[in-house]
């Protein structure tokens, strides 16, 4: 029973560490991606209104936000896997 408790304890600590690192890295990257998104919006504000309207119709703004969020999540998951030492 004590061997099972030791193994479960180690696995639980590794999972918590991996989740913690993923959460912290995602939150940190989210701030960086928010800055990038605001920089993109600043550049787009200087564009002619016709171009901005076409970009909004095409969903370019939404696509950029989805891309940045997915990239941040992928980095967080990759760091969690590195901590948990899972193999691909």
Buried (B, 14 or more C-beta within 10 A) or exposed (E): EEEEEEEEEEEEEBEEEBBEBBEEBBEEBBEEBEEEBEEBEEEBEEEEEEEBEEBEEEEBBEEBBEEBBEEBBEBBBEBBBEBBEEEE
